[in-house]
């Protein structure tokens, strides 16, 4: 019996794909010798922002780039963010059935809460663990373990749902079963490389897996 379901945020329950891509394109315009393109950005989505800034810029000091990214990201947030189809109704059914729900994300708390409140999903979650609350981001299991502690859950009866290898490897490292979402921009073949316990094509497919 699954009693706890943890979700990644971006690309899993919130469609922030275009916001993220546009934020990176804006940040690196005129900054790098070669343009940073969508094809560069998509494979790296899911990593902590500072790691990505260092990776794309080749610089160790990236504070100015982070400020530029976050300013654009917040300004464009409500215009470009929406939930994926059927997410809210699926969360409502899980919540009504007494399943404990949490978010484990490599995003900062400000924009995590902005997205969940914008889409009306904030109140379904008993805990939200952002990159601000951990020493090590996914694929380290720290965030999953913290969420399970805060929800009073355990690894044996938990699922981690995500769209990237950071989520799937974090689940494996935490000894938690994983659910990969096929609407990931990275594609099904990419997800299958990381041997998720389940692969779903519609968020409603979670319900029978959980037993609701």
C-alpha positions as CSV (number, residue, x, y, z in Angstrom):
1,X,0.0,0.0,0.0
2,X,1.4,3.4,-1.0
3,X,0.8,6.0,1.8
4,X,3.1,8.8,0.6
5,X,3.6,10.3,-2.8
6,X,6.4,12.9,-3.4
7,X,6.5,14.9,-6.6
8,X,9.1,16.8,-8.4
9,X,7.7,20.2,-9.5
10,X,9.0,21.5,-12.9
11,X,8.1,19.3,-15.8
12,X,6.2,16.9,-13.6
13,X,3.2,18.6,-12.1
14,X,3.8,22.2,-13.3
15,X,4.4,23.0,-16.9
16,X,7.2,25.5,-16.5
17,X,9.2,24.3,-19.5
18,X,8.8,27.4,-21.6
19,X,9.4,29.7,-18.7
20,X,12.7,27.9,-17.9
21,X,13.8,27.9,-21.5
22,X,13.0,31.5,-22.0
23,X,14.7,32.5,-18.7
24,X,17.9,30.8,-19.8
25,X,17.8,32.2,-23.3
26,X,17.4,35.7,-21.8
27,X,20.1,35.2,-19.2
28,X,22.8,34.1,-21.7
29,X,22.0,36.3,-24.6
30,X,25.3,38.0,-25.5
31,X,27.1,36.4,-22.5
32,X,28.6,33.2,-24.0
33,X,30.9,33.0,-27.1
34,X,28.4,30.5,-28.6
35,X,24.7,30.9,-28.1
36,X,23.0,28.8,-25.5
37,X,20.1,27.0,-27.3
38,X,17.1,25.0,-26.3
39,X,19.0,21.9,-27.3
40,X,21.6,22.8,-24.6
41,X,19.1,23.7,-22.0
42,X,16.6,20.7,-22.1
43,X,19.1,17.9,-21.1
44,X,20.2,20.0,-18.1
45,X,16.7,20.8,-16.8
46,X,16.3,19.5,-13.2
47,X,19.8,20.5,-12.0
48,X,20.1,23.2,-9.4
49,X,20.2,26.6,-11.0
50,X,23.7,27.6,-9.8
51,X,25.2,24.4,-11.2
52,X,23.6,25.1,-14.6
53,X,24.9,28.7,-14.6
54,X,28.5,27.5,-13.9
55,X,28.1,24.8,-16.6
56,X,26.8,27.1,-19.4
57,X,29.0,30.1,-18.6
58,X,32.2,28.4,-17.8
59,X,32.5,30.8,-14.9
60,X,32.8,30.1,-11.2
61,X,31.3,33.4,-10.2
62,X,27.7,33.5,-11.5
63,X,25.8,35.6,-9.0
64,X,25.0,38.2,-11.6
65,X,23.6,35.5,-14.0
66,X,21.5,34.1,-11.2
67,X,20.0,37.5,-10.4
68,X,19.3,38.1,-14.1
69,X,17.6,34.7,-14.5
70,X,15.5,35.0,-11.4
71,X,14.3,38.6,-12.2
72,X,13.1,37.5,-15.7
73,X,11.7,34.2,-14.3
74,X,9.6,36.0,-11.6
75,X,8.4,38.7,-14.0
76,X,7.2,36.1,-16.7
77,X,6.1,33.5,-14.2
78,X,2.3,33.9,-14.1
79,X,2.2,34.4,-17.9
80,X,4.0,31.1,-18.8
81,X,3.2,28.6,-15.9
82,X,0.3,26.2,-15.8
83,X,-0.3,22.8,-14.4
84,X,-0.2,19.7,-16.6
85,X,-3.5,18.1,-17.6
86,X,-5.5,16.4,-14.8
87,X,-2.9,17.1,-12.1
88,X,-5.1,19.1,-9.8
89,X,-8.0,16.5,-9.9
90,X,-5.6,13.7,-9.3
91,X,-4.0,15.4,-6.3
92,X,-7.5,16.1,-5.0
93,X,-8.4,12.3,-5.2
94,X,-5.1,11.3,-3.5
95,X,-5.6,13.9,-0.8
96,X,-9.2,12.9,-0.2
97,X,-8.1,9.2,0.1
98,X,-5.7,10.2,2.9
99,X,-2.5,9.8,0.9
100,X,0.3,12.1,2.2
101,X,1.6,14.4,-0.5
102,X,4.8,16.3,-0.7
103,X,7.0,18.2,-3.2
104,X,10.8,17.7,-3.5
105,X,12.3,20.2,-5.9
106,X,15.6,21.7,-6.9
107,X,13.9,25.1,-7.2
108,X,13.9,27.9,-4.6
109,X,11.0,28.3,-2.3
110,X,9.8,31.7,-3.7
111,X,9.0,30.4,-7.2
112,X,8.0,26.9,-5.9
113,X,5.2,28.5,-3.8
114,X,4.3,31.0,-6.6
115,X,3.6,28.1,-9.0
116,X,1.7,26.0,-6.6
117,X,-0.5,28.9,-5.5
118,X,-1.0,30.2,-9.0
119,X,-2.4,26.8,-10.0
120,X,-4.4,26.2,-6.8
121,X,-2.4,23.1,-5.7
122,X,-0.5,24.5,-2.7
123,X,-2.9,23.3,-0.1
124,X,-2.7,19.6,-1.1
125,X,0.9,19.3,0.0
126,X,1.8,18.5,3.6
127,X,5.4,19.4,3.0
128,X,7.5,21.2,0.4
129,X,11.2,20.6,0.4
130,X,13.1,23.1,-1.9
131,X,16.7,23.5,-2.7
132,X,16.8,26.1,0.0
133,X,16.1,23.5,2.7
134,X,18.8,20.9,1.8
135,X,22.6,20.7,1.8
136,X,22.6,18.5,-1.3
137,X,20.1,18.6,-4.1
138,X,18.8,15.6,-6.1
139,X,20.1,13.0,-7.0
140,X,21.1,13.0,-3.4
141,X,18.3,11.4,-1.3
142,X,18.4,14.1,1.4
143,X,15.3,16.0,0.1
144,X,13.2,12.8,-0.1
145,X,14.3,11.7,3.4
146,X,13.5,15.1,4.8
147,X,10.0,15.1,3.1
148,X,9.3,11.6,4.5
149,X,10.3,12.7,8.0
150,X,8.0,15.7,7.8
151,X,5.1,13.7,6.6
152,X,5.6,10.8,9.0
153,X,6.1,8.5,6.0
154,X,8.6,5.7,5.3
155,X,10.5,4.6,2.2
156,X,8.7,1.2,1.9
157,X,5.3,2.8,1.4
158,X,6.4,5.9,-0.7
159,X,6.6,6.9,-4.3
160,X,8.7,9.6,-6.0
161,X,7.3,11.0,-9.2
162,X,9.5,12.9,-11.6
163,X,10.5,13.8,-15.1
164,X,14.3,13.6,-15.0
165,X,17.1,11.2,-13.9
166,X,17.8,13.5,-10.9
167,X,14.4,12.4,-9.6
168,X,14.7,8.7,-10.5
169,X,18.2,8.4,-9.1
170,X,17.2,10.3,-5.9
171,X,14.4,7.8,-5.4
172,X,16.8,4.9,-5.9
173,X,19.3,6.4,-3.5
174,X,16.5,6.8,-0.9
175,X,15.2,3.2,-1.5
176,X,11.9,4.6,-2.7
177,X,9.9,3.4,-5.7
178,X,9.9,5.8,-8.6
179,X,7.4,6.9,-11.2
180,X,8.7,8.5,-14.4
181,X,6.3,10.8,-16.4
182,X,6.3,10.3,-20.1
183,X,5.5,14.0,-20.8
184,X,9.0,14.9,-19.8
185,X,10.7,17.0,-22.5
186,X,13.6,14.6,-22.3
187,X,11.6,11.7,-23.8
188,X,10.7,8.1,-22.8
189,X,13.9,6.5,-24.0
190,X,15.9,8.8,-21.8
191,X,13.7,8.0,-18.8
192,X,13.9,4.2,-19.4
193,X,17.7,4.3,-19.1
194,X,17.2,4.9,-15.3
195,X,14.9,2.0,-14.8
196,X,11.9,3.7,-13.1
197,X,9.6,1.4,-11.2
198,X,6.7,2.7,-13.2
199,X,6.4,4.9,-16.4
200,X,3.1,6.7,-16.8
201,X,1.6,8.6,-19.8
202,X,-1.2,10.4,-17.8
203,X,-1.1,11.6,-14.2
204,X,-4.3,9.8,-13.6
205,X,-2.4,6.5,-14.1
206,X,-1.0,7.2,-10.6
207,X,-4.3,6.4,-8.9
208,X,-4.3,2.6,-9.5
209,X,-0.6,2.4,-8.7
210,X,-1.3,4.0,-5.3
211,X,-4.4,2.0,-4.9
212,X,-6.9,4.8,-5.0
